[in-house]
């Protein structure tokens, strides 16, 4: 994701967080018709976890039991 795409895609993803009917294939493999670039889900996930670990000063091993809701409630994506 380039430029402001990370922020834009995060805003779009926030609308679908926790929804059972989200389009997994579109978010993770891309969908030109939905304007979702390839690998968006992976890129957002990596960024969210990285930001969380940096903010909390934890290693991945230390944060292994943190649930997704905790991470999502402290969202802050940097491009």
Secondary structure as UniProt FT lines:
FT   TURN            3..4
FT   HELIX           5..14
FT   TURN            15..18
FT   TURN            20..21
FT   HELIX           24..29
FT   HELIX           32..34
FT   TURN            38..39
FT   HELIX           40..56
FT   TURN            60..65
FT   HELIX           68..72
FT   TURN            73..74
//
